Every structure is written in structure tokens, then in C-alpha cells.
Amino acid sequence: MEWHKTTKTPATIASGAILKNGVPKPKWIRKNSAIQMTKKLGEGAFGEVYLAEFVSDDGQIVKAAVKTMREHCTRDARLKFMKEARIMRKFSHPNIVRILGIVVDEHPLLILMELCPGRCWFDDHQVYLAEFVSDDGQIVKAAVKTMREHCTRDARLKFMKEARIMRKFSHPNIVRILGIVVDEHPLLILMELCPGGSVLSYLRKNRGRIDKAVKLRFCIEGAAGLAYLESVKCIHRDIAARNVLLSETHQVKVSDFGMSDERTMMQDEKLDKVPIKWLAPETMQQRIYSLKTDVWSYGIMVWEIYAEGYEPYPSLSNIQTRAKIIVQNYRMEMPKGTPAAVSQLIAQCWAKNPAERPAFTTIHQTLQDIAAKESTTT
């Protein structure tokens, strides 16, 4: 800026504009290239949080938590993200997480926040890596989900419902509950540790290098876990690649039962925190959830797997997605490289009439048959 003012060189050749009084960029707007992200701390429907380092104005290396937007986020999501940054930068209090800067002129959008070590970041809870002594005296590593200190009564009831539902499950493709703490604060759920992270993270990290057999195995094992939930009459309600984890050996584990319900059908008036792009048409219109709406969402998850982690309905906003599905009966094409038999199966999962969608037991068996045929032709 100073160089343009001193030399009277036009800001651009096309405009010929001479800079007289420039407006300096605020110090809290930073460059993406100055930020080094090292480790993912958590993720939600619209973004991820990383541990990062950046060089401060006085030359110090500062550790921070960096909140990012997903690659193909909607305009509404971007506006919400920027609103959060705009609100946070006005705050200055020792008991409020500080904003350290933002990146808005490059992709992805970033918010740099004060680092609070030792936790993973989610909207209404925290997840820690922990150790506990089992009944047989062994030290066991676990993921411990905790409630925020000042949670509402509804949040506590939802938390306990999740634990109550999970303790009934016993399946190799479902995350196991190892115990709960309810007689002291905070409430805790001890869960099987899945060091492989989420399927979504794996897909994005290994994009372009994932074998087709691995993708098909993810689909099969996910269907196996969901067939088990179907057999015990449990609706998951939030099936997506972000909510499916990988064990140390990369075995698929269905997780996140915070929205689950022990019924075969239910109606929920609240859709405010639900990612629209994973919802079945009847959920969008009538707020109905069922085992068959889970089948629809599973189809979206399979699309994510073969798209290697790209967001479904790319370039469409939530409003546009809803309109195209309901009004135009629109369906996405499966990504390039998806086996034809898998594409045909997912077309059935996306049938407009829920009764025409296959059961998870059928989906699981069909995928196993496809895998058997694939193995004989390679």
C-alpha cells in the first residue's frame, strides 16, 4: 500500500487508479500461508477444528484452535460462520474464548481462537482421550464424552438417553459403551476408542489414493452395523460419514447416538440443527424419521464414500437441495468409479416411497454379493 502511494503506480493496469488514502487491513485479518495446522481436534456438520500455530504481530509463535468451513459450504453457512467471527472479535474477558484472527480472502475460511488444550470441540459436549482401570485390573484407553458444565435439563436428559440406548448394543460395527458416570459432575460416557478417526476424515486425507475394495468394505461394514440397529428397532437419525468411525485396524464403527430413538417411526418438530443434505424427503416435509429415512441417509453416506469426502449436492445450498428433491424429485448421480451394482442399490435407497427402499439386511447382503463378484473379476 505504501509503495503504491509513494510511487503513484496505479493499483491495477486496467483501472489506472492512483491510491491516495488506503484503508489498512485490520491486524486480526491474517494470511492462510502464515498458519500451520497440525492436528484435528474435532468436527461437526459444517466444519472442523484444528490445533495450529501462527506467528503473532510481535514475532512470537502462538498455538491456537482453528475453526474451518467445509470446502463446499453453502452461502448460508458462510454467512453464519462470518457472523460468529464478527461477534467474537468484540469480546475481551478472561472467561470468554478469545478470537485471535480470521482468514477470509483465501479458501478455506478460518477463525483462529484461543486454544483450550485437552479437549475435542463439539456444539454441546466435549470428548477426551482417557484411561481407566477395568474390572480385571487392566488399564484401558477410551474416548470420554462429557457434558458442558452449565448444560440444560433437556441436554442432560438427551445425554443420558444416548447412554441408555448405547448400553444395549453389542455388534462389531457399532461403537461400544464401556461405562458411565452419573453420581458426580460432569456426567460422563466412556466409549470404545476409535483411533482411526471418522470415515469422512479418512476419505479427505487419502483422497485419490483409496482402493475401490476399501470403499466397498466401508459400505458393507456400515450396512452391517445399521442392519443390527434395524434388528433392535433403533432409528439412528444422523447417518453420515462424519458419524462413522474407524478402529485401529480401520474397522467401521457406527457412532454418535445423540439423536437416536428406540422406535421404528417418530416425528420431531425440530430440524434446526440437522444437516438438510442427509435428510429423506418425508423428513424435510413432515419431520418424520423411520428406519427407512435411515436407509436414505445411508445412501448419502455411500455417495460420500465414493466421492472421497466431498459434500453431497455440491454447489447447492440447503434451500436449493430441498427444493430440487421435493419439487423436482432430483437425485444425485453417483461419483465416477462407483460400481454399477452399487449405483443401482443406492437408487433404491433413494426411492421416493419409503416402502420401496430396501431393508438394511437386504442392503448388507447385496453389497456382500457385489464384493464377492468384484473379487472374482480382479
Helices and strands as residue ranges (DSSP letters): H 2-7, G 32-34, E 35-43, E 47-55, E 61-69, H 75-88, E 99-103, E 110-114, E 120-121, E 125-133, E 139-147, H 153-166, E 177-181, E 188-192, H 199-205, H 212-231, G 241-243, E 244-246, E 252-254, E 265-267, G 276-278, H 281-286, E 288-290, H 291-306, H 318-326, H 340-349, G 354-356, H 360-377
